[in-house]
């Protein structure tokens, strides 16, 4: 008989955002007349940059003629996009990343979830708490944890992120093999200094560990003292993989394009202790399981790096940061403690009560959707995440409703 992977049964019944969607639907069934303002899931609301649309149309036109038609592209991505990424995102900032070390994909969610496939199920994994659920759930699916109890899985090393440490995890007091980090952070909006990041790189080098570094929100950094890439830290190329996305920065959530950097210097180890190239493993995995991103979408992503594209993407991020600043100011004026909203599109708010209760309160009384922090981990209880991905007018309306609802 056909047997299932029983590790899937360890997962909580529903993905966080599925639970949120169900609650919203139930509310709308009760209140069909109420206009819901969504500041929960991190989906963008502004259109693609004009320069990307032009590139997309041009590429689609190429597909309409035999002499310019493109079929299967290289699994790692087209050279024109990989070269642009290497030059603009890394070499321009002093990080010696080569185009061959870049792998274009259809989303950072996919890559951060899939990368763990390369490693033994017996490795010891460390994740922050609170954390983006995909990091944790994919390791549960792979069989690296025990059962779920009291908000956590057995066998996982949790790195508490709380107000006392500025929501930046401390180094573990035990050796771990695989480490997930995300900055600017989802969900807390916290940022990390270069010195703090260097401590993690040193730890990984000392313990022959690997860091999976999610930098999907780096375009929102305005403080030039903060690192935008882990490869700004010396030695990081030996111990770190970096994930980035065009989703939030250029509005590609529906168009789908991202990339992962896998340096050729990065090594993992056989059971014998012999080093093995992680780059070669990921290349083999991608060429087996992935056919890359469509040609028109990669041309649209390439346009992000044109002078016009850089200006348009900066303007998009600035609009969302304007929203974030307004939200943070409004909640602070109401007496709430907030993190994020600066160098980040997320605001992490101490709700001073059960996270789901506060979610329900804002939905019922204000018609505003947030994300309950406990959905990101045990340390998220008592917090909510507000997303700045909406129009400024909707953000203003939402904050006015919340002020009224909270009396």
C-alpha positions in Angstrom: 0.0 0.0 0.0 1.0 3.6 -0.5 2.3 5.3 2.7 2.4 9.0 3.3 5.3 11.0 4.8 4.0 11.1 8.3 6.1 14.1 9.2 3.4 16.2 7.5 1.1 15.1 10.3 3.3 17.0 12.8 2.4 20.3 11.1 -0.2 22.5 12.6 -3.6 22.0 10.9 -3.5 25.2 8.8 -0.9 27.6 7.5 -1.1 30.9 9.4 -2.4 32.9 6.5 -5.0 30.3 5.7 -6.4 30.7 9.2 -6.5 34.5 8.7 -8.3 34.1 5.4 -11.0 31.9 7.1 -11.6 34.5 9.8 -11.8 37.3 7.3 -14.4 35.3 5.2 -16.5 34.6 8.3 -16.4 38.3 9.2 -17.4 39.3 5.7 -20.3 36.9 5.7 -21.5 38.5 8.8 -20.7 42.1 7.7 -20.9 42.2 3.9 -21.4 45.9 3.9 -18.1 46.7 5.7 -15.0 47.6 3.6 -12.0 45.6 4.9 -8.6 47.3 4.9 -5.9 44.6 4.7 -2.7 45.3 6.5 -1.9 41.7 7.3 -0.2 39.6 4.6 2.8 41.2 3.0 1.4 41.5 -0.5 2.1 44.7 -2.4 -0.6 46.9 -3.8 1.2 49.3 -6.2 1.6 48.4 -9.9 4.8 47.2 -11.4 7.3 49.9 -12.3 6.7 51.4 -15.7 10.1 50.4 -17.0 9.4 46.7 -16.1 6.1 46.8 -17.9 7.9 48.2 -21.0 10.5 45.4 -20.8 7.8 42.8 -20.3 5.8 43.9 -23.4 9.0 44.0 -25.5 9.9 40.5 -24.4 6.4 39.2 -25.1 6.6 40.7 -28.6 9.9 38.8 -29.1 8.0 35.6 -28.3 5.6 36.3 -31.2 8.3 35.9 -33.9 10.2 32.7 -34.8 13.5 34.5 -35.1 13.4 36.0 -31.6 11.3 33.3 -29.8 12.8 31.7 -26.7 12.1 28.2 -25.5 13.7 26.6 -22.5 16.1 29.0 -20.8 19.1 28.1 -18.6 18.0 26.7 -15.2 20.2 29.1 -13.3 18.6 32.1 -15.1 19.6 34.1 -18.2 23.1 35.7 -18.2 21.7 39.2 -18.8 19.8 39.1 -15.4 22.5 37.3 -13.4 25.2 39.8 -14.7 23.0 42.7 -13.7 22.4 41.3 -10.2 26.0 40.6 -9.6 27.1 44.1 -10.7 24.5 46.2 -9.0 23.5 44.3 -5.9 27.0 43.0 -4.9 30.0 44.2 -6.7 28.9 47.8 -6.5 28.8 47.4 -2.7 32.2 45.8 -2.5 31.0 42.1 -2.3 32.9 39.9 -4.7 29.9 37.8 -5.9 30.2 36.4 -9.5 27.2 36.0 -11.8 27.8 32.3 -11.9 27.0 32.2 -8.1 23.5 33.6 -8.7 20.5 31.4 -9.3 17.3 33.0 -10.6 14.1 31.5 -9.2 10.3 32.1 -8.9 10.4 33.2 -5.3 12.4 33.5 -2.1 9.7 31.5 -0.3 10.4 28.5 -2.7 14.2 28.8 -2.3 14.3 29.2 1.5 11.9 26.3 1.8 13.8 24.1 -0.7 17.4 24.7 0.3 17.2 22.4 3.3 16.8 19.4 0.9 20.5 19.4 0.4 21.3 18.4 4.0 21.0 15.3 6.2 17.9 15.0 8.2 20.0 14.6 11.4 21.5 18.1 11.3 20.7 20.5 14.1 18.7 23.5 12.9 18.4 26.9 14.7 15.6 29.3 13.8 14.6 32.6 15.4 11.3 32.9 17.3 9.3 34.6 16.0 10.0 33.5 12.5 8.7 33.3 8.9 6.7 30.0 9.0 8.3 28.5 5.9 11.7 28.0 7.5 10.2 25.9 10.3 7.5 24.0 8.4 9.8 22.7 5.7 12.2 21.2 8.2 9.2 19.6 10.0 8.2 18.1 6.6 11.7 16.8 6.1 11.6 15.0 9.5 14.1 17.0 11.5 11.8 17.6 14.4 9.9 15.6 17.0 6.3 16.4 18.0 4.7 19.8 18.5 4.2 20.7 22.2 3.5 23.9 24.0 4.1 26.0 20.9 7.3 24.4 19.8 8.7 21.3 18.0 11.1 18.9 19.8 14.5 18.8 18.3 14.6 22.3 17.0 16.9 25.0 18.5 14.8 28.1 19.0 16.5 31.5 19.2 14.3 33.8 21.2 13.9 37.3 19.8 12.4 39.6 22.4 12.3 43.2 23.4 15.2 42.5 25.8 17.6 41.7 22.9 16.1 44.1 20.4 14.6 41.2 18.5 18.0 40.1 17.2 18.8 36.5 18.2 21.7 35.7 20.4 24.3 33.1 19.4 23.2 29.6 20.6 24.9 28.1 23.6 25.2 24.8 21.8 26.6 23.8 18.4 24.2 23.9 15.5 24.6 23.1 11.8 22.0 25.2 9.9 21.0 28.7 10.9 18.1 30.8 9.5 18.4 34.6 9.7 16.2 37.3 8.1 17.0 41.0 8.1 15.3 43.4 7.9 13.2 40.9 9.7 9.9 39.4 8.8 7.8 39.6 11.0 9.4 42.0 13.6 10.9 44.7 11.2 14.1 44.6 13.3 17.5 45.2 11.7 20.9 43.9 12.4 24.2 45.8 12.5 27.3 44.7 10.7 29.0 43.8 14.0 26.1 41.6 15.1 26.1 39.9 11.7 29.9 39.4 11.8 29.4 37.5 15.1 27.1 35.0 13.4 29.6 34.6 10.5 32.4 33.9 13.0 30.2 31.4 14.8 29.3 29.6 11.6 33.0 29.4 10.6 34.0 28.1 14.0 31.4 25.4 14.0 31.4 24.6 10.3 27.8 25.6 10.1 25.8 27.2 7.3 23.7 30.4 7.5 20.6 30.8 5.3 20.2 34.5 5.1 16.9 36.0 3.9 17.5 39.5 2.7 14.2 39.9 0.8 13.6 43.3 2.4 17.0 44.9 2.0 15.7 47.5 -0.5 13.9 49.2 2.4 17.1 50.0 4.3 17.9 53.7 4.3 20.5 53.7 7.1 23.8 53.2 5.2 25.5 51.9 8.3 23.4 48.7 8.1 24.5 45.8 6.0 22.3 45.1 2.9 24.0 41.8 2.3 25.7 39.2 4.5 28.6 39.2 2.0 29.6 42.7 3.3 31.0 40.7 6.2 34.4 39.2 5.6 34.4 35.4 5.5 30.6 35.2 4.8 31.1 33.6 1.4 32.4 30.5 3.1 29.4 30.0 5.3 26.3 31.8 4.0 23.6 31.5 1.3 21.6 34.7 0.6 18.1 34.9 -0.7 16.6 38.0 -2.3 13.4 38.8 -4.2 11.8 41.3 -6.6 8.4 40.7 -5.0 8.3 43.5 -2.4 10.9 45.8 -3.9 9.5 45.9 -7.5 6.0 44.5 -7.0 6.7 41.0 -8.5 4.5 39.1 -6.0 2.2 38.1 -8.9 4.9 38.1 -11.6 7.3 35.9 -9.6 11.0 36.4 -9.7 13.8 36.2 -7.1 17.3 34.9 -6.8 19.6 33.0 -4.5 23.3 33.5 -4.1 25.4 30.3 -3.5 29.1 31.2 -3.4 31.5 28.7 -4.8 33.6 29.0 -1.6 30.7 27.7 0.5 31.2 24.2 1.8 29.2 21.5 3.5 30.6 18.1 4.7 30.3 14.4 4.1 29.9 12.1 7.1 33.7 11.5 6.7 34.3 15.2 7.2 35.3 15.8 3.6 34.2 19.2 2.3 31.7 19.3 -0.6 30.7 22.3 -2.7 27.2 23.6 -1.8 27.2 25.5 -5.1 27.5 22.2 -7.0 24.8 20.6 -5.0 22.3 23.4 -5.5 23.2 23.5 -9.2 22.4 19.8 -9.5 19.2 20.2 -7.5 18.0 23.1 -9.7 18.8 21.5 -13.0 16.9 18.4 -11.9 13.8 20.1 -10.4 13.5 23.6 -11.9 13.2 25.2 -15.3 13.9 28.7 -14.1 11.6 31.8 -14.7 10.1 32.8 -18.0 12.1 34.9 -20.4 9.6 37.9 -20.3 9.7 38.0 -16.5 13.5 37.9 -16.4 13.6 40.8 -18.9 11.3 42.7 -16.6 13.5 42.0 -13.6 16.6 43.1 -15.6 14.9 46.5 -16.1 14.9 47.1 -12.4 18.7 47.8 -12.7 18.4 50.5 -15.4 18.7 54.1 -14.2 14.9 54.5 -14.6 14.3 51.2 -12.9 16.4 52.1 -9.9 14.5 55.4 -9.4 11.1 53.8 -9.8 11.9 51.0 -7.4 13.2 53.4 -4.9 10.0 55.4 -5.2 7.9 52.3 -4.6 9.9 51.5 -1.4 9.7 55.1 -0.2 5.9 55.0 -0.5 5.7 51.9 1.6 8.1 53.3 4.1 6.0 56.5 4.3 3.0 54.2 5.2 5.2 52.4 7.8 6.2 55.6 9.5 2.6 56.7 9.7 1.5 53.4 11.2 4.2 53.4 13.8 3.5 57.0 14.7 -0.2 56.3 15.1 0.3 53.2 17.3 2.9 55.0 19.4 0.5 57.9 20.0 -2.1 55.3 21.2 0.5 54.2 23.8 1.7 51.0 22.1 5.4 49.9 22.0 6.5 49.3 18.4 9.5 47.9 16.6 10.2 48.2 12.8 8.6 50.7 10.5 12.1 52.1 9.9 14.3 50.5 7.3 11.4 47.9 7.1 7.9 47.7 5.8 6.7 45.8 8.9 5.7 47.2 12.3 5.7 44.8 15.3 3.4 46.0 18.0 3.0 44.9 21.6 -0.7 44.5 21.8 -0.7 44.0 25.6 -3.1 41.1 25.2 -3.6 37.8 23.4 -2.5 38.2 19.8 -5.6 36.5 18.2 -7.9 38.4 20.5 -6.4 41.7 19.3 -6.6 40.5 15.7 -10.3 39.8 16.2 -10.8 43.2 17.9 -9.3 45.1 15.0 -11.3 43.1 12.5 -14.6 43.3 14.3 -14.4 46.9 15.5 -12.3 48.6 12.8 -12.5 46.3 9.8 -8.7 46.2 9.7 -6.7 43.0 9.1 -3.4 42.5 10.9 -1.3 39.4 11.5 -1.3 37.8 15.0 2.3 37.5 16.2 1.8 34.1 17.8 1.4 32.7 14.3 5.2 33.3 13.9 6.2 31.5 17.0 5.8 31.3 20.8 7.7 34.6 21.3 5.1 36.4 19.1 2.3 35.9 21.6 1.0 39.3 22.7 2.2 41.0 19.5 0.7 41.8 16.1 2.4 42.5 12.8 1.1 45.4 10.6 2.2 45.5 7.0 2.7 48.8 5.2 1.8 47.4 1.8 -1.2 49.4 0.9 -2.1 52.9 -0.3 -1.4 55.9 1.9 -5.1 56.7 1.9 -6.0 53.3 3.2 -3.4 53.4 5.8 -4.7 56.8 7.1 -8.3 55.4 7.1 -7.2 52.2 8.9 -5.4 54.1 11.6 -8.4 56.4 12.1 -10.7 53.4 12.5 -8.3 51.7 14.9 -8.1 54.9 17.0 -11.9 55.0 17.2 -12.2 51.2 17.9 -9.7 51.4 20.8 -11.5 54.4 22.3 
